[in-house]
Amino acid sequence: MTMRRLVDGSRLHFIGWGLVVGVLSGTVVATFRLCIATMLKWIQSVYMHPNLLSVGVVVGVGVLTTVIAAILLHQEPNISGSGIPQVEGQLQGTMEFHWWRILWRKFVAGVLAIGSGLFLGREGPSIQLGAAVGQGVAAGRHESGSERRVLIAAGAAGGLAAASMHQLRA
């Protein structure tokens, strides 16, 4: 095999853009995880030192969180659940989403739901957030077809990697 075949321009192109998408996805997911941890820490501190006012605040935050999450879910039904089936559908070409609508709504609803103490997984939403970042980069570059799917997959992988790194440290 010649050196020319090993250093293929299209491979370098995908590697470069995969790195960009991975860094962006990792940043979004790390911020997502940080927001969840911060909210959980606050909720736990209230439960550790309960009084009538703090319990009232927790109940009020719970009601407000539920209302906001319900509104976001009504506006974009595809933010429900883990998000992994939606990403699979995108990669198979059977589903199409607007990346920005998914990204910010999944981020906010996920932080509110998981951060308020609901027992929900973090990896699925991290994958969907990463895939949305990859789709956003593809849209910004006007990519379609296999190039677009590669960037979505790179984003999903970056999201999962960022979620997994947190698990390794915990």
Backbone as CSV, one residue per row, in Angstrom:
resi,resn,N_x,N_y,N_z,CA_x,CA_y,CA_z,C_x,C_y,C_z
1,MET,0.851,-1.168,0.000,0.000,0.000,0.000,0.905,1.242,0.000
2,THR,0.607,2.147,-0.869,1.437,3.345,-0.993,1.054,4.368,0.054
3,MET,1.987,5.290,0.289,1.729,6.368,1.259,0.578,7.249,0.780
4,ARG,0.461,7.394,-0.519,-0.602,8.235,-1.079,-1.991,7.691,-0.711
5,ARG,-2.141,6.343,-0.728,-3.428,5.742,-0.377,-3.709,5.881,1.115
6,LEU,-2.681,5.867,1.938,-2.869,6.013,3.379,-3.266,7.436,3.751
7,VAL,-2.784,8.413,3.019,-3.074,9.817,3.314,-4.085,10.317,2.281
8,ASP,-5.260,9.785,2.346,-6.334,10.154,1.435,-6.980,11.442,1.924
9,GLY,-7.171,12.388,1.017,-7.738,13.690,1.386,-9.117,13.588,1.999
10,SER,-9.950,12.678,1.487,-11.309,12.566,2.039,-11.266,12.017,3.464
11,ARG,-10.330,11.122,3.744,-10.197,10.607,5.105,-9.775,11.717,6.064
12,LEU,-8.812,12.510,5.629,-8.368,13.630,6.467,-9.492,14.628,6.682
13,HIS,-10.292,14.838,5.644,-11.448,15.737,5.743,-12.412,15.245,6.835
14,PHE,-12.752,13.955,6.785,-13.678,13.395,7.774,-13.067,13.391,9.172
15,ILE,-11.797,13.105,9.262,-11.131,13.114,10.570,-11.149,14.518,11.157
16,GLY,-10.823,15.505,10.342,-10.810,16.897,10.818,-12.172,17.370,11.283
17,TRP,-13.186,17.138,10.454,-14.527,17.582,10.844,-15.091,16.724,11.972
18,GLY,-14.682,15.459,12.026,-15.091,14.621,13.155,-14.524,15.139,14.466
19,LEU,-13.290,15.612,14.427,-12.687,16.209,15.623,-13.426,17.477,16.046
20,VAL,-13.765,18.318,15.073,-14.498,19.553,15.381,-15.839,19.218,16.025
21,VAL,-16.566,18.292,15.417,-17.877,17.902,15.950,-17.725,17.261,17.324
22,GLY,-16.701,16.428,17.494,-16.473,15.787,18.788,-16.201,16.780,19.897
23,VAL,-15.385,17.791,19.604,-15.082,18.817,20.616,-16.340,19.622,20.949
24,LEU,-17.084,20.007,19.919,-18.318,20.771,20.164,-19.343,19.944,20.940
25,SER,-19.512,18.687,20.546,-20.453,17.802,21.247,-20.023,17.577,22.691
26,GLY,-18.736,17.347,22.884,-18.227,17.150,24.238,-18.449,18.367,25.113
27,THR,-18.276,19.545,24.534,-18.493,20.783,25.286,-19.959,20.934,25.674
28,VAL,-20.861,20.669,24.730,-22.302,20.776,25.019,-22.700,19.769,26.094
29,VAL,-22.252,18.527,25.945,-22.640,17.484,26.906,-21.994,17.725,28.270
30,ALA,-20.765,18.196,28.298,-20.133,18.508,29.588,-20.887,19.636,30.291
31,THR,-21.323,20.619,29.537,-22.118,21.709,30.124,-23.460,21.181,30.618
32,PHE,-24.074,20.303,29.840,-25.326,19.646,30.221,-25.157,18.921,31.548
33,ARG,-24.088,18.139,31.652,-23.835,17.376,32.872,-23.536,18.286,34.060
34,LEU,-22.816,19.369,33.822,-22.504,20.325,34.882,-23.772,20.991,35.411
35,CYS,-24.661,21.366,34.512,-25.930,21.984,34.930,-26.768,21.011,35.748
36,ILE,-26.799,19.750,35.315,-27.548,18.732,36.063,-26.952,18.559,37.457
37,ALA,-25.640,18.440,37.526,-24.977,18.238,38.819,-25.213,19.415,39.750
38,THR,-25.175,20.623,39.208,-25.399,21.819,40.021,-26.818,21.844,40.576
39,MET,-27.790,21.532,39.719,-29.184,21.532,40.172,-29.420,20.417,41.188
40,LEU,-28.857,19.238,40.938,-29.014,18.135,41.892,-28.399,18.466,43.247
41,LYS,-27.258,19.114,43.229,-26.592,19.499,44.472,-27.482,20.457,45.275
42,TRP,-28.099,21.398,44.573,-28.995,22.338,45.247,-30.205,21.615,45.837
43,ILE,-30.813,20.738,45.049,-31.985,19.977,45.524,-31.605,19.134,46.747
44,GLN,-30.451,18.467,46.682,-30.014,17.637,47.802,-29.754,18.473,49.051
45,SER,-29.205,19.672,48.893,-28.946,20.518,50.058,-30.247,20.949,50.721
46,VAL,-31.269,21.170,49.918,-32.570,21.538,50.493,-33.133,20.371,51.297
47,TYR,-33.007,19.157,50.764,-33.504,17.979,51.480,-32.695,17.685,52.742
48,MET,-31.427,18.060,52.759,-30.599,17.797,53.933,-30.949,18.724,55.100
49,HIS,-31.460,19.900,54.807,-31.817,20.875,55.836,-33.234,21.386,55.587
50,PRO,-34.217,20.510,55.767,-35.583,20.905,55.411,-36.199,21.862,56.426
51,ASN,-36.973,22.754,55.902,-37.867,23.580,56.707,-39.063,23.881,55.829
52,LEU,-40.048,24.528,56.372,-41.286,24.761,55.630,-41.037,25.558,54.347
53,LEU,-40.206,26.584,54.438,-39.924,27.412,53.264,-39.184,26.617,52.189
54,SER,-38.163,25.865,52.579,-37.382,25.126,51.577,-38.218,24.035,50.907
55,VAL,-39.064,23.373,51.681,-39.935,22.356,51.091,-40.915,23.017,50.114
56,GLY,-41.426,24.174,50.476,-42.309,24.912,49.569,-41.601,25.314,48.283
57,VAL,-40.347,25.715,48.417,-39.560,26.084,47.231,-39.353,24.859,46.343
58,VAL,-39.046,23.714,46.947,-38.837,22.491,46.160,-40.122,22.101,45.442
59,VAL,-41.240,22.180,46.119,-42.519,21.850,45.480,-42.795,22.831,44.337
60,GLY,-42.568,24.117,44.584,-42.770,25.125,43.533,-41.859,24.898,42.337
61,VAL,-40.586,24.592,42.598,-39.643,24.307,41.510,-40.082,23.054,40.754
62,GLY,-40.570,22.059,41.475,-41.049,20.833,40.831,-42.225,21.090,39.900
63,VAL,-43.162,21.897,40.359,-44.330,22.234,39.526,-43.890,23.043,38.306
64,LEU,-43.043,24.043,38.528,-42.556,24.868,37.423,-41.756,24.036,36.418
65,THR,-40.920,23.148,36.917,-40.136,22.266,36.060,-41.048,21.393,35.201
66,THR,-42.083,20.851,35.819,-43.031,20.006,35.095,-43.733,20.788,33.994
67,VAL,-44.167,21.990,34.301,-44.858,22.820,33.305,-43.923,23.160,32.143
68,ILE,-42.701,23.576,32.453,-41.741,23.937,31.394,-41.421,22.718,30.534
69,ALA,-41.165,21.581,31.165,-40.853,20.362,30.405,-42.033,19.950,29.529
70,ALA,-43.245,20.082,30.046,-44.434,19.735,29.257,-44.583,20.661,28.052
71,ILE,-44.328,21.938,28.242,-44.405,22.884,27.117,-43.366,22.537,26.065
72,LEU,-42.130,22.284,26.495,-41.070,21.936,25.549,-41.382,20.634,24.811
73,LEU,-41.922,19.666,25.518,-42.280,18.389,24.908,-43.431,18.560,23.918
74,HIS,-44.369,19.430,24.240,-45.477,19.707,23.317,-44.958,20.388,22.051
75,GLN,-43.997,21.296,22.205,-43.433,21.994,21.054,-42.589,21.075,20.176
76,GLU,-41.889,20.128,20.799,-41.006,19.217,20.055,-41.106,17.820,20.656
77,PRO,-42.045,16.997,20.166,-42.239,15.653,20.729,-41.008,14.746,20.633
78,ASN,-40.093,15.031,19.732,-38.931,14.168,19.542,-37.840,14.347,20.589
79,ILE,-38.090,15.165,21.615,-37.133,15.252,22.718,-37.491,14.280,23.830
80,SER,-38.577,13.540,23.656,-38.984,12.599,24.700,-38.081,11.371,24.683
81,GLY,-38.014,10.718,25.810,-37.242,9.482,25.911,-35.747,9.713,25.832
82,SER,-35.041,8.644,25.517,-33.585,8.730,25.515,-33.059,9.512,24.319
83,GLY,-33.745,9.442,23.199,-33.274,10.106,21.988,-32.503,9.179,21.071
84,ILE,-32.136,8.015,21.558,-31.352,7.081,20.745,-32.151,6.575,19.532
85,PRO,-33.439,6.199,19.678,-34.184,5.776,18.483,-34.282,6.891,17.430
86,GLN,-34.385,8.130,17.882,-34.449,9.247,16.936,-33.131,9.373,16.162
87,VAL,-32.013,9.223,16.860,-30.709,9.310,16.199,-30.551,8.144,15.217
88,GLU,-30.975,6.949,15.620,-30.919,5.807,14.704,-31.754,6.080,13.456
89,GLY,-32.936,6.656,13.642,-33.788,6.998,12.508,-33.132,8.015,11.583
90,GLN,-32.447,8.984,12.165,-31.720,9.958,11.350,-30.642,9.283,10.530
91,LEU,-29.880,8.411,11.160,-28.774,7.756,10.472,-29.263,6.799,9.388
92,GLN,-30.447,6.234,9.581,-31.021,5.346,8.571,-31.743,6.129,7.468
93,GLY,-31.945,7.422,7.696,-32.618,8.246,6.705,-34.126,8.192,6.777
94,THR,-34.672,7.643,7.874,-36.132,7.533,7.991,-36.747,8.655,8.819
95,MET,-35.933,9.432,9.516,-36.438,10.532,10.336,-35.626,11.784,10.044
96,GLU,-36.290,12.922,10.140,-35.639,14.200,9.894,-36.049,15.167,11.002
97,PHE,-35.067,15.875,11.552,-35.327,16.808,12.642,-34.636,18.133,12.367
98,HIS,-35.167,19.165,12.991,-34.483,20.457,12.966,-33.542,20.462,14.163
99,TRP,-32.248,20.493,13.915,-31.240,20.283,14.952,-31.334,21.297,16.086
100,TRP,-31.579,22.567,15.789,-31.588,23.582,16.836,-32.770,23.395,17.780
101,ARG,-33.943,23.051,17.217,-35.128,22.816,18.061,-34.877,21.669,19.034
102,ILE,-34.225,20.624,18.538,-33.913,19.466,19.390,-32.858,19.846,20.424
103,LEU,-31.799,20.512,19.978,-30.659,20.785,20.849,-31.051,21.574,22.088
104,TRP,-31.637,22.728,21.915,-31.878,23.555,23.096,-33.031,23.024,23.933
105,ARG,-34.047,22.438,23.307,-35.169,21.912,24.094,-34.762,20.668,24.889
106,LYS,-33.995,19.775,24.258,-33.527,18.574,24.967,-32.606,18.978,26.116
107,PHE,-31.758,19.976,25.872,-30.845,20.456,26.904,-31.634,20.979,28.110
108,VAL,-32.543,21.910,27.879,-33.300,22.528,28.977,-34.190,21.508,29.674
109,ALA,-34.947,20.737,28.901,-35.842,19.753,29.519,-35.051,18.689,30.275
110,GLY,-33.924,18.273,29.729,-33.099,17.270,30.402,-32.525,17.780,31.709
111,VAL,-32.015,19.006,31.692,-31.470,19.584,32.927,-32.569,19.700,33.976
112,LEU,-33.732,20.203,33.578,-34.823,20.375,34.542,-35.313,19.033,35.079
113,ALA,-35.498,18.055,34.204,-36.033,16.760,34.638,-35.019,15.979,35.468
114,ILE,-33.809,15.831,34.946,-32.797,15.043,35.653,-32.278,15.813,36.862
115,GLY,-32.085,17.106,36.702,-31.563,17.933,37.783,-32.504,18.074,38.965
116,SER,-33.794,17.894,38.706,-34.740,17.993,39.818,-34.844,16.690,40.595
117,GLY,-34.126,15.669,40.141,-34.076,14.431,40.899,-34.838,13.277,40.291
118,LEU,-35.435,13.467,39.134,-36.126,12.348,38.508,-35.104,11.285,38.105
119,PHE,-35.516,10.059,38.190,-34.609,8.954,37.892,-34.617,8.713,36.389
120,LEU,-33.722,9.384,35.697,-33.613,9.270,34.250,-32.151,9.081,33.883
121,GLY,-31.917,8.381,32.794,-30.554,8.188,32.320,-30.002,9.449,31.685
122,ARG,-28.691,9.554,31.657,-28.045,10.731,31.073,-27.394,10.417,29.730
123,GLU,-27.110,9.154,29.461,-26.376,8.798,28.259,-27.206,9.020,26.994
124,GLY,-28.461,8.586,27.003,-29.322,8.766,25.830,-29.464,10.229,25.426
125,PRO,-29.834,11.096,26.377,-29.907,12.514,26.020,-28.566,13.072,25.536
126,SER,-27.470,12.581,26.107,-26.149,13.042,25.673,-25.883,12.649,24.223
127,ILE,-26.319,11.462,23.842,-26.161,11.018,22.455,-26.996,11.893,21.526
128,GLN,-28.240,12.167,21.915,-29.097,12.992,21.052,-28.579,14.429,20.968
129,LEU,-28.076,14.962,22.072,-27.488,16.304,22.034,-26.284,16.335,21.094
130,GLY,-25.412,15.334,21.201,-24.243,15.269,20.325,-24.634,15.141,18.863
131,ALA,-25.639,14.314,18.586,-26.106,14.147,17.204,-26.664,15.456,16.661
132,ALA,-27.362,16.205,17.501,-27.893,17.504,17.067,-26.761,18.469,16.741
133,VAL,-25.690,18.432,17.534,-24.524,19.270,17.237,-23.925,18.863,15.889
134,GLY,-23.774,17.561,15.670,-23.252,17.074,14.393,-24.128,17.489,13.226
135,GLN,-25.435,17.410,13.419,-26.364,17.832,12.371,-26.252,19.332,12.130
136,GLY,-26.046,20.094,13.195,-25.877,21.538,13.050,-24.626,21.895,12.263
137,VAL,-23.535,21.193,12.527,-22.298,21.427,11.772,-22.525,21.045,10.306
138,ALA,-23.200,19.923,10.071,-23.495,19.506,8.698,-24.359,20.544,7.985
139,ALA,-25.339,21.087,8.694,-26.198,22.114,8.094,-25.391,23.378,7.781
140,GLY,-24.516,23.755,8.688,-23.683,24.932,8.467,-22.738,24.760,7.293
141,ARG,-22.326,23.535,7.026,-21.428,23.241,5.900,-22.201,22.851,4.643
142,HIS,-23.527,22.830,4.741,-24.399,22.450,3.626,-24.091,21.035,3.135
143,GLU,-23.836,20.140,4.100,-23.543,18.738,3.785,-24.858,17.975,3.670
144,SER,-24.844,16.940,2.868,-26.010,16.071,2.750,-25.517,14.645,2.539
145,GLY,-26.446,13.721,2.543,-26.106,12.326,2.286,-25.177,11.733,3.312
146,SER,-24.197,10.980,2.823,-23.309,10.251,3.729,-22.450,11.197,4.560
147,GLU,-22.056,12.356,3.999,-21.256,13.316,4.769,-22.042,13.817,5.982
148,ARG,-23.317,14.079,5.775,-24.180,14.538,6.865,-24.317,13.446,7.928
149,ARG,-24.539,12.220,7.494,-24.688,11.107,8.444,-23.400,10.861,9.227
150,VAL,-22.255,11.027,8.579,-20.977,10.862,9.287,-20.857,11.903,10.397
151,LEU,-21.236,13.148,10.123,-21.143,14.201,11.143,-22.144,13.977,12.272
152,ILE,-23.339,13.491,11.942,-24.329,13.168,12.987,-23.796,12.032,13.863
153,ALA,-23.234,11.001,13.235,-22.671,9.878,13.996,-21.492,10.332,14.846
154,ALA,-20.656,11.220,14.303,-19.523,11.742,15.077,-20.029,12.521,16.294
155,GLY,-21.089,13.295,16.110,-21.666,14.030,17.232,-22.235,13.095,18.282
156,ALA,-22.940,12.062,17.842,-23.498,11.088,18.786,-22.379,10.394,19.561
157,ALA,-21.305,10.036,18.863,-20.163,9.399,19.523,-19.502,10.351,20.510
158,GLY,-19.370,11.622,20.114,-18.799,12.617,21.020,-19.653,12.809,22.260
159,GLY,-20.970,12.810,22.079,-21.878,12.938,23.223,-21.763,11.758,24.168
160,LEU,-21.696,10.551,23.595,-21.553,9.360,24.430,-20.204,9.341,25.139
161,ALA,-19.162,9.756,24.438,-17.827,9.794,25.055,-17.801,10.763,26.232
162,ALA,-18.413,11.931,26.061,-18.439,12.908,27.158,-19.244,12.369,28.332
163,ALA,-20.349,11.695,28.064,-21.158,11.116,29.137,-20.387,9.988,29.831
164,SER,-19.655,9.204,29.065,-18.890,8.088,29.630,-17.722,8.577,30.462
165,MET,-17.082,9.647,30.049,-15.960,10.180,30.815,-16.401,10.597,32.198
166,HIS,-17.590,11.146,32.298,-18.116,11.528,33.604,-18.303,10.282,34.477
167,GLN,-18.754,9.185,33.872,-18.957,7.943,34.621,-17.640,7.399,35.138
168,LEU,-16.566,7.553,34.347,-15.265,7.055,34.774,-14.740,7.816,35.981
169,ARG,-15.039,9.116,36.038,-14.554,9.937,37.152,-15.395,9.764,38.395
170,ALA,-16.639,9.363,38.232,-17.566,9.289,39.376,-17.270,8.123,40.277
